[in-house]
Amino acid sequence: MFRSFLLYLAKARWARRIITGWSLSRRVARRFVAGDTLEDAIQAVRALNAAGLNATLDHLGESVTTEAEAIRSADDYLILIDKICETGVRSNASLKLSQLGLNLSFELCLDNVRRIVRKAAACNLFIRIDMEDTSTVDRTIELWRTLRREGLVSVGLVFQSYLYRTEQDIRAVMAEGCRIRMCKGAYKEPADRAYPKKKDVDASYDRLARIMIDAAKGAGAEPVSADGRVPPITALATHDETRIAAGRAYAEQIGFPKPALEFQMLNGIRTDLQRQLAAVGYPVRVYVPYGTEWYPYFMRRLAERPANVWFFVSNFLR
């Protein structure tokens, strides 16, 4: 119930006006968000790289309302790609299709993503398309397939274990060569589309992780690239130690190589666990968001874990 309320607040304009007006909110958000500028983000990535971790950069922003905003967002990503290539940091890039015009026009969004992916391909940079709510899933997969038919293959997708449809979706796209990041899911979805109970989401996550590992092993698992820009085929995004342990145990059971199984986590969450996994030989990639549009992202992080809410409240009380 509390999680649903926080997800409601993530989209409520009145709540955004109030919460973003608190100086405390911005200070606490800095735990998760690298900063307002691209230079802030690059500095955060350099620190992660120095600790043996890779990154994926996300320029925050969602659900643009005009074509001009969508094109401007794409232009911002072109600058981001130039910066990664110029600095040589070990990072790829993640993007949201609603930020690039998906809810305005499929063709507009496709053109924007195509520009980004072509630019990225020029310096061997991988692009990950984040999955948003269920209204976008079919169009997201269709857009990925369109790019692939055009020969733009260094693009992957994110899938969410809380959706009933995900097993069918990942089996289909893995057969087509898609690199997948699996997460639990952070959007509010009705019970006829997503598992309402955490135990069922967790069970689904473990089952899907096994399916992904089996498929990667059968296809000939690829380790992470030397520069950290292209991830392995299999990426598990979670801070849940039980889910991580289950994925590791299954991979070890079937002889799946450590360098081919990447764990992904969010900036500012479980840095101890990130370093522990890297220390024993797993590639670890940290999702580093930046930009002024931090509010929806911040609220979803609070909704995901009670510990994040307590971190916010304890800072407020101090």
C-alpha positions in Angstrom: 0.0 0.0 0.0 2.8 2.4 0.9 4.7 1.5 -2.2 1.6 2.3 -4.3 1.3 5.6 -2.7 5.0 6.5 -3.4 4.5 5.5 -7.1 1.4 7.7 -7.2 3.5 10.6 -5.9 6.1 10.0 -8.6 3.6 11.1 -11.2 1.6 13.6 -9.2 2.4 17.2 -10.2 1.3 18.7 -6.9 3.6 16.4 -5.0 6.5 17.1 -7.4 6.1 20.9 -6.7 6.2 20.4 -2.9 8.9 17.8 -2.7 11.3 19.3 -5.2 10.9 22.6 -3.2 12.5 21.0 -0.2 16.3 21.5 -0.1 16.5 18.2 1.9 15.0 16.2 -1.0 17.7 17.4 -3.4 20.4 16.5 -0.9 19.0 13.0 -0.3 18.5 12.5 -4.0 22.2 13.0 -4.5 22.7 9.6 -2.9 21.1 8.1 -6.1 21.7 10.9 -8.7 25.3 11.8 -9.7 24.4 15.5 -10.1 22.8 17.9 -12.5 25.4 18.0 -15.2 27.2 15.5 -17.5 30.5 16.5 -15.9 29.1 15.4 -12.5 28.2 12.1 -14.0 31.6 11.5 -15.7 33.3 12.2 -12.3 31.0 9.6 -10.7 31.9 7.1 -13.4 35.6 7.7 -13.0 35.3 7.0 -9.2 33.4 3.7 -10.0 36.0 2.7 -12.6 38.8 3.3 -10.1 37.0 0.8 -7.7 36.9 -1.8 -10.5 33.2 -1.2 -11.5 31.7 -0.4 -14.9 28.8 2.0 -15.4 25.8 2.9 -17.5 24.9 6.6 -17.8 21.3 7.8 -17.9 20.3 11.4 -18.7 17.2 11.7 -16.6 13.9 12.7 -18.1 10.6 11.0 -18.9 7.4 11.4 -21.0 8.2 14.5 -23.1 5.2 16.4 -24.4 6.5 18.0 -27.6 8.5 16.9 -30.6 11.1 19.6 -29.8 11.6 18.2 -26.3 12.1 14.7 -27.7 14.7 15.9 -30.3 16.5 17.9 -27.6 16.7 14.8 -25.4 18.2 12.8 -28.3 20.7 15.6 -28.9 21.7 15.5 -25.2 22.4 11.8 -25.6 24.6 12.5 -28.6 26.6 14.8 -26.4 26.7 12.1 -23.7 28.1 9.6 -26.2 30.8 12.0 -27.4 31.8 12.6 -23.8 32.1 8.8 -23.0 34.2 8.3 -26.1 36.3 11.4 -25.5 37.1 10.5 -21.9 37.5 6.7 -22.3 35.5 6.0 -19.1 34.2 2.4 -18.8 30.5 3.1 -19.4 27.7 2.5 -21.8 24.4 4.4 -21.9 20.8 3.7 -20.9 17.8 5.5 -22.2 14.0 5.7 -21.8 11.8 5.8 -25.0 9.2 8.0 -23.4 11.9 10.7 -23.1 12.6 10.3 -26.8 9.0 10.7 -28.0 7.5 7.2 -27.9 4.2 8.5 -26.5 4.0 11.2 -29.3 5.0 9.1 -32.3 6.7 5.8 -32.9 8.5 7.1 -35.9 9.7 10.2 -34.1 11.1 8.0 -31.3 12.6 5.5 -33.7 14.4 8.3 -35.6 15.8 9.7 -32.3 17.0 6.3 -31.1 18.5 5.5 -34.5 20.6 8.7 -34.3 21.8 7.7 -30.8 22.6 4.1 -31.7 24.5 5.0 -34.9 26.6 7.5 -33.0 27.3 5.0 -30.3 28.3 2.3 -32.8 31.0 4.5 -34.1 33.0 4.1 -30.9 31.8 0.6 -29.9 29.4 1.9 -27.3 26.4 -0.3 -26.2 23.0 1.2 -25.7 20.5 -0.2 -23.3 16.8 0.6 -23.7 15.1 0.7 -20.3 11.6 -0.8 -20.0 8.9 1.4 -18.7 5.3 0.5 -17.8 3.3 -2.2 -19.6 1.7 0.3 -22.1 5.2 0.6 -23.7 6.4 -3.0 -23.8 5.2 -4.0 -27.2 6.3 -0.8 -28.8 9.7 -1.1 -27.1 10.3 -4.6 -28.5 9.1 -3.5 -31.9 11.5 -0.6 -31.9 14.4 -2.9 -30.9 13.5 -5.3 -33.7 13.3 -2.5 -36.2 16.9 -1.3 -35.3 18.1 -4.9 -35.5 16.7 -5.4 -39.0 18.6 -2.2 -40.0 21.9 -3.8 -38.8 22.0 -1.8 -35.5 22.7 -4.7 -33.2 24.6 -3.2 -30.2 21.4 -2.5 -28.4 19.8 -4.4 -25.5 16.6 -4.4 -23.6 15.5 -4.5 -20.0 12.7 -6.8 -18.8 10.8 -6.9 -15.5 10.2 -10.0 -13.4 7.0 -8.8 -12.0 5.1 -8.9 -15.3 3.4 -12.2 -16.2 4.3 -11.8 -19.8 8.1 -11.5 -19.3 9.0 -15.1 -19.7 7.4 -15.3 -23.2 9.0 -12.0 -24.1 12.6 -12.8 -23.1 12.4 -16.3 -24.8 11.4 -14.6 -28.0 14.1 -11.8 -28.0 16.9 -14.0 -26.7 16.3 -16.3 -29.7 16.9 -13.1 -31.8 20.2 -12.3 -30.1 19.1 -9.7 -27.6 21.3 -8.8 -24.6 18.9 -8.5 -21.6 19.0 -6.9 -18.2 16.5 -8.4 -15.8 15.1 -6.3 -13.0 12.1 -6.7 -10.7 10.1 -3.7 -11.9 9.4 -0.3 -10.4 6.1 0.9 -11.9 2.6 0.6 -10.5 0.8 -2.2 -12.5 -2.6 -3.8 -12.0 -2.9 -7.3 -10.7 -4.0 -8.7 -14.1 -0.6 -7.7 -15.5 1.9 -8.1 -12.7 2.4 -10.2 -9.6 1.1 -8.3 -6.7 3.1 -10.2 -4.0 6.8 -9.9 -3.5 7.3 -13.6 -3.0 5.9 -14.2 -6.5 8.0 -11.5 -8.1 11.1 -13.0 -6.4 10.2 -16.5 -7.6 9.7 -15.2 -11.1 13.1 -13.4 -11.0 14.9 -16.6 -10.0 13.2 -18.6 -12.7 13.9 -16.0 -15.4 17.5 -15.7 -14.3 17.9 -19.4 -14.9 16.3 -19.2 -18.3 18.7 -16.4 -19.3 21.8 -18.2 -18.0 20.8 -21.4 -19.8 20.2 -19.5 -23.1 23.5 -17.6 -22.8 25.4 -20.8 -22.1 23.8 -22.5 -25.1 24.6 -19.5 -27.3 28.2 -19.4 -26.2 28.5 -16.9 -23.4 30.4 -13.7 -24.1 32.4 -12.0 -21.4 32.3 -8.3 -20.8 34.4 -6.3 -23.3 37.8 -5.1 -22.1 36.7 -1.5 -22.0 33.5 -2.3 -20.2 31.3 -0.7 -22.8 29.6 -3.9 -24.1 28.1 -6.0 -21.3 27.8 -9.8 -21.3 24.6 -11.3 -22.7 23.3 -12.0 -19.2 22.8 -9.1 -16.7 21.0 -9.4 -13.4 19.9 -6.1 -11.9 19.1 -6.4 -8.2 20.3 -5.4 -4.7 18.5 -8.4 -3.2 21.2 -10.7 -1.8 19.0 -13.7 -2.0 18.4 -13.2 -5.7 22.1 -12.6 -6.3 23.0 -15.8 -4.3 20.4 -17.8 -6.3 21.8 -16.6 -9.6 25.4 -17.3 -8.6 24.6 -20.7 -7.3 22.8 -21.8 -10.5 25.6 -20.4 -12.7 28.2 -22.2 -10.7 26.1 -25.4 -10.8 26.1 -25.5 -14.6 29.6 -24.2 -15.0 28.7 -20.8 -16.3 31.8 -18.5 -16.3 31.9 -15.6 -13.9 32.9 -13.0 -16.5 29.8 -13.8 -18.5 27.4 -13.0 -15.7 27.1 -9.3 -14.9 25.4 -7.9 -11.8 23.9 -4.4 -12.1 23.0 -2.1 -9.3 21.9 1.5 -8.8 24.3 4.3 -7.9 24.4 4.9 -4.1 22.8 1.6 -3.2 24.7 -1.4 -1.7 28.1 -0.1 -2.7 29.5 -2.8 -0.3 27.9 -5.5 -2.3 29.0 -4.0 -5.6 32.6 -4.2 -4.5 32.3 -7.7 -3.0 31.0 -9.1 -6.3 33.7 -7.4 -8.3 36.3 -8.7 -5.9 35.4 -12.3 -6.6 35.4 -11.9 -10.4 32.0 -10.9 -11.5 31.6 -7.8 -13.8 29.5 -5.2 -11.9 27.8 -2.3 -13.6 26.4 0.7 -11.8 23.4 2.7 -13.2 24.4 6.3 -12.9 21.6 8.8 -13.5 22.2 12.6 -13.8 20.2 15.7 -14.7 17.7 18.1 -13.3 14.7 15.8 -13.9 15.5 13.7 -10.9 12.1 13.6 -9.1 10.3 10.6 -10.7 13.5 8.5 -10.5 14.0 9.5 -6.8 10.4 8.6 -5.8 10.7 5.2 -7.5 13.9 4.5 -5.6 12.0 5.3 -2.3 9.2 3.0 -3.4 11.5 0.1 -4.1 13.1 -0.4 -0.7 11.9 0.6 2.8 15.6 1.2 3.7 15.6 4.1 1.2 12.5 5.7 2.8 14.2 5.4 6.2 17.3 7.1 4.8 15.1 10.0 3.6 13.1 10.3 6.8 16.2 10.1 9.1 17.8 12.9 7.2 14.6 14.9 7.4 14.5 14.4 11.2 18.1 15.5 11.6 
